[in-house]
Amino acid sequence: MEDEITQFLEQKQITYSIINPKDIIFRDEFTDRCKMNYCGRYNTSWTCPPAIGDISELRKCVISYPKAILYQMIFPLEDNYDVEGMDEGRHCIMKVTLELHQLLQHQNSPFLVLAAGSCSICPKCTYPDKECRHPELKLYSMESLGIDVAVLSKMYQLKYYNGPCTVTYYSVVFFSEEKCQL
């Protein structure tokens, strides 16, 4: 599976690093931001708290995978307040992440993909009134699990800050021989 992932990323000229999931640092202050509805998605999405369940169990699941690939995409901005440019960049990495997720669904090996932010497949999530329209495509966010992406990226020689008038987004794919379901 590693070869399929790296080939996909290299084809798209995306910078990545193979990481050990046990190196991930989880910060409760990041998950606390979810509870404070920092991004406006708390209690509104199947891929955000509280719908995602017990965060400590999800963290155990993440570190149970023996390998992962962290990848980044860097986007230019008109200025440091270019919200539209930031949204376009996030949409682009989510599209790539979803494409990778769909590619891996056809493999025989188990995997887990965490995205840059919460799932945005549907214009309006059905949570909590109806089941998810696309459970096979749901993308959970790294932030909702409290992953410190800044520390992890530096640990694996990926620049977290890429200069003024840029935004950098990350996603990660975990893979192993044993499956852990979210």
URNORGI-V285647 format. One record per pair of residues at least 12 apart in sequence whose C-alpha atoms are under 8 Angstrom apart, sorted by the first residue. I is the first residue (numbers start at 1). J is the second residue. Records with the same first field share a line. If there is no record, write none. Layout:
BEGIN
I=J ; J
END
This chain:
BEGIN
1=104 ; 107 ; 109 ; 175
2=175
5=100
8=100
14=71 ; 72 ; 73
15=71 ; 72 ; 73 ; 158
16=69 ; 70 ; 71 ; 72 ; 158
17=69 ; 70 ; 71 ; 156 ; 157 ; 158
18=67 ; 68 ; 69 ; 70 ; 156
19=67 ; 68 ; 69 ; 70 ; 156
20=66 ; 67 ; 68
21=62 ; 63 ; 64 ; 65 ; 66 ; 67 ; 68 ; 174
22=63
23=152
24=63 ; 147 ; 148 ; 152
25=147 ; 148 ; 151 ; 152
26=59 ; 145 ; 146 ; 147 ; 148
27=146 ; 147 ; 148
28=146
29=146
30=143 ; 144 ; 145 ; 146 ; 147
31=143 ; 144 ; 145 ; 146
34=48 ; 49 ; 144
35=49
41=118
43=127 ; 128
44=125 ; 127 ; 128
45=118 ; 119 ; 125 ; 126 ; 127 ; 128
46=125 ; 126 ; 127 ; 128 ; 132 ; 138
47=118 ; 119 ; 138 ; 139 ; 140 ; 141
48=118 ; 140 ; 141 ; 144
49=144
52=182
55=145
58=145 ; 182
59=145
61=180 ; 181
62=112 ; 174
64=180
65=174 ; 175 ; 176 ; 178
66=174 ; 175 ; 176
67=174 ; 175 ; 176
68=172 ; 173 ; 174 ; 175
69=172 ; 173 ; 174
70=153 ; 170 ; 171 ; 172 ; 173
71=170 ; 171 ; 172
72=158 ; 168 ; 169 ; 170 ; 171
73=93 ; 168 ; 169 ; 170
74=89 ; 162 ; 166 ; 167 ; 168 ; 169
75=89 ; 166 ; 167 ; 168
76=165 ; 166 ; 167
77=165 ; 166 ; 167
78=165
79=164 ; 165
80=164 ; 165 ; 166
86=167
89=167 ; 169
90=116 ; 169
93=116 ; 169 ; 170 ; 171
94=115 ; 116 ; 120
97=113 ; 115 ; 171
98=137 ; 139
101=113 ; 137
102=137
109=175 ; 176 ; 177
110=175 ; 176 ; 177 ; 178 ; 179 ; 180
111=173 ; 174 ; 175 ; 176 ; 179
112=173 ; 174 ; 175
113=139 ; 140 ; 171 ; 172 ; 173 ; 174
114=139 ; 140 ; 141 ; 142 ; 171 ; 172 ; 173
115=139 ; 140 ; 141 ; 142 ; 170 ; 171 ; 172
116=141 ; 142 ; 143 ; 169 ; 170 ; 171
117=140 ; 141 ; 142 ; 143
118=139 ; 140 ; 141
119=138 ; 139 ; 140 ; 141
121=138
142=171
149=170
END
